[in-house]
Structure formats: structure tokens, C-alpha cells
Amino acid sequence: MALDSFLLELLEDPADHGTLRYVASLELLYNPRTHKVYEVKDDIPVLLTSETRDVDNAEHEKIMNDPTGRDTGRP
């Protein structure tokens, strides 16, 4: 199940307060500026900076090119 579009409009990165990239097929939120991933567990975004993981360039490209991805914030 994908995150609610209303929730996606409100979400931002807790560290730099910028937009995130939500990728439904991978169940994650991604900050392309810092190359950090926040997991989505049971349809709940885990927006704890201590729970992020780093992404290499190959995974960055995969995330950014995933057709199920969309940016958070208002369209």
C-alpha cells in the first residue's frame, strides 16, 4: 500500500527540511541532496536521522529513475 498523497504533501527531511523522493515500489523516502534513505515500515515513514542509511551512486540512479517515485511537498 502506498503512502497517502496528503501525507506526502506534508513530509520533509527532518535534517535539512527539504523535499524527499518517495519510491513506492522500494518502500522508502530518499534525500537526493545527502544520499540518505529513510525506510517506510508498515506504511509508516521512519523519519529518524539515526535510522538512515547511505546510498551509493548506482542506487541513487535507481531510486531517481524509478517510475513509482515522486517528490514530497505540494505538486
Secondary structure, DSSP 8 states (H G I E B T S, - for coil): ----HHHHHH---TTT----EEEGGGTEEEETTTTEEEEEETTEE---GGG-EE--HHHHHHHHH-TTEEESS--
